[in-house]
């Protein structure tokens, strides 16, 4: 069978042989990857490394690859939102599984382990500020996976259907999808000291998460319905903006992925910790030990 060729318009490679947005070369990418939103958090994660072999930055995408306790790890910033996750995961998959010289797919697939460390808003009494939440399932409000073949095979369609029924979902908002974290990776990272729950990945920080400033909301009661949702002994635990695209794309591509977040706001109690950057290092250390 003839190998598929990826044209320059589809797989954009810089003159130095690096991926278009990330500016990473294939040899820069480790099998174990920690994803963070904030470019400034890359240095915080890498401060735990014994050595650093490369550091690359372009726009919001900053990368450091190094070694932690004998494990080669890449830490990569994504910026905010599922659209950026689409860029990062697709380019990392290309770096791992496409020969950049021939522009053809490699014969032996390479599986990446992708763990996102982020922040989120808690939605339940058992997710106060400071709680570590591991996303067992992620509900995507972003619509990203709806553009890829295999979306229905990847999504938990029964859970998706129940969610839409219970919250009286308006089709005008687009079709949500439900992506699962890799079970083995979830058990390894979450262990027995993180709350396992269902995360909603929103397409924005304000209206999509029920925050109202000057603009009125299309459904002012949506958050209340979300907080009351329950199916298969699972409730929605938190809001963030990237987990669904990460889990969904990884499932389609054959990678292992999950998201774990520290709660910095509790929407029920209307409390916020704006100084969370001083306390997230504890979550970083746990992920580094367990990845």
Protein Blocks (a to p, Z undefined) as FASTA:
>chain_A
ZZddddfklmccdfkopafklopafklpcfbdcddfblmlmmmmmmmpmbdfbdcdehjb
ccddddeehiacddddebeajklmmmmmmmmmmmmmpcfklopacfbdcddddddddddd
dfbfklcghiacddfbacdfklmmmmpghklmmpcfklmmmmmmmnopafknopaddddd
dfklmmmmnmmmbccddddddfbfklmnopackbccfblmlmmmmmmgcgehiacfbdcf
klmmmmmmmmmnopacddddddfbdfklopacfklmmmmmmmmmmmmmmZZ
